[in-house]
Every structure is written in C-alpha cells, then in structure tokens.
Amino acid sequence: MARRGNREGTICRRKDGRWCGAVTLGYDPKAGKPIRKFFYGRTRQEVAEKLTRILRDHHLGLLPATKERMEFGSWLWTFLDLYKKPEIRPSTYELYAGILRLHLPEKLAHTP
C-alpha cells in the first residue's frame, strides 16, 4: 500500500478492532503545535469516507483551522454566505443580510 502524502490524513487499526482516522488541519499559533482531528469507525471504509468529508470541508473553508471560538455574529454571516446563499434567490439573500445588519444586536453578535 502506498504512503499518503502530507495533509492527506492517516488511517490505522486500533487494538480494540476499531479503525481510527486522523488529519492535521493547521497549526496553533500560540502553542506551535499541530491541530489534529481524530475520528473512529467500525470499518476502514467508514473512516475513509469521514476522512474524505473532513478534508473536503477543510479545503472549502467550512472547518476552522484553529481551535478559537467563533463569535455568534460572524458565524451567522458565514452560515448565510456559505450555506444559504447557493440555495436561495438573490433577493432573499439581500433580505436576510438586511435583517442581520439591522436587527443583530452588538452584544449578541460578539457572544462566543
């Protein structure tokens, strides 16, 4: 079996029979250590599918590279732009964006 390249993840079998997958998503600037995401499954195929999904989401920018908590307001804007914008009409997007701009209180927007 060929080796995986850098940032392609790792799949291995544990002593208890389960399969484990791990992928490096970036580096923590404060500690200087890699940020690794681990996941488990009953079969190798199940773990490989999870690995593919996580790598795809990471490359699309859907997973945060750091462990920092996101503020609620920025998460709402991210949700609107990434998840809702492709499936709604432009006029509906403008309506939702206006609602966020006008009615999202500052105190709530800065809540982690």
Secondary structure by P-SEA (a helix, b strand, c coil): ccccccccbbbbbccccbbbbbbbccccccccbbbbbbbbcccaaaaaaaaaaaaaaaaacccccccccccaaaaaaaaaaccccccccaaaaaaaaaaaaccccccccccc
